[in-house]
Amino acid sequence: MTMSDAERITALERRLGLLEDKDAIRALRDSYHACINDGHYDQIAELFTDDAVVELGYLARYEGREAINTGFRGMGERERFFIKQYIHSHQIQVADDGGTGVSYLEARYGRFGVSYLVSGRYDDRYQRVDGVWRFAEMIATLYYTVPAGVGWTGDDMHYLRPR
């Protein structure tokens, strides 16, 4: 059975829309890491829905855009603090105005002269709000947070965990 020209155009428009949505969501994820890496903590809350939830492993949990803003601004105000994050293997599923994603994290973190290796995974939920993709949920699972001198095969996998 052959498709009519109208059916082909409709199918192509659907596929193009899906590709554009995935590209916008990748740009959203990239924007988050650019804000972290470049120290623009005051811009992070804009990437989230009003009722978003952020969990950064055992380090923090924020509910709502105001708490997200306060939390990330506080991160930027830390004394002798350094962080750079690198994201890869971003997989995205989109359905209408919602979507989910998984991406993997390698990061370098430093505080008070101690350097840490960090690795983990982000599980996200996205929502299109007024035509713009935003994070509705960002859940980080930390695989390890270890001092660089110890390496990621040390006896303790999370040296940054509050005790």
Number of C-alpha atoms within 10 A of each C-alpha: 3 6 9 9 9 9 11 12 12 12 13 12 12 12 12 12 13 16 13 12 23 19 13 15 26 16 13 19 20 15 15 20 18 17 14 21 16 10 19 15 21 17 15 21 23 14 18 25 19 17 15 23 21 22 17 15 16 13 11 12 15 19 15 17 21 13 17 24 19 14 20 20 18 12 15 16 11 10 9 10 14 20 17 16 16 14 17 12 10 16 13 18 15 17 10 10 14 17 20 19 19 18 17 18 19 17 16 18 19 16 13 9 10 13 17 25 18 25 21 18 20 22 17 20 21 24 23 17 15 8 8 13 23 24 28 24 22 22 17 23 17 20 16 21 23 25 21 15 11 13 15 19 9 13 10 11 18 18 14 14 11 7 4
